[in-house]
């Protein structure tokens, strides 16, 4: 079976290769990272250009409240029409960096301070986002979400956050590793933990009539996740 390989750059700059059946098109890829330090904690998502507009149109309809400039890049602040949430997104050349707030749009100085505390580099292969040294912040978790049309979605944590996902007992063999049914209550029939020699993924199968369950399981069998070793 033909294979497609996604070569992804994580927010930290680490790299991972994801092997998938070439017969199943990838719908989209999103990276996520959460920084913590002291009592502070906030999460970001990195998507392609247009990510902000898509969220404001299709996820939580929102209106633009303010436009700022941080690190020479535009940051757009939008507030949901129901006032229950808001988001701020830095627009890069190739990618967009988004964070979500509960409630109305935050104050201008709060947004400037948050994005100003980060070192951001954007390239065609990916966006890296790390805290400025003086902030004393650290990455609490880092992951990718890869969505494959009519098949399912992969959640791929960084290696240092993946160890706790692997069960102690042996799993069923796949082409590139082992697989276990997820322990999540009520969803174990459609969610799996996939362990490969150099990476781990949580795989959630889609629930549509477009593909048979056998086709989705065959797709799962082809998945390979490999982080570059440093």
Secondary structure, DSSP 4 states (H G I P E B T S, - for coil): --EEEEEEE-TTS-EEEEEEETTS-EEEEEEEEEEEETTEEEEEEEEETTHHHHIIIIIS-EEEEEEEEETTEEEEEEEETTSSEEEEEEE-SSEEEEEEEESSPPPHHHHHHHHHTEEEEEETTEEEEEE-GGG--EEEEEEEEEEETTTEEEEEE-GGGTGGGS-SS--EE-SSEEEEE---TTTTTTEEEEEETBEEEEEEE---SSS-HHHHHHHHHH-EEEEPP-
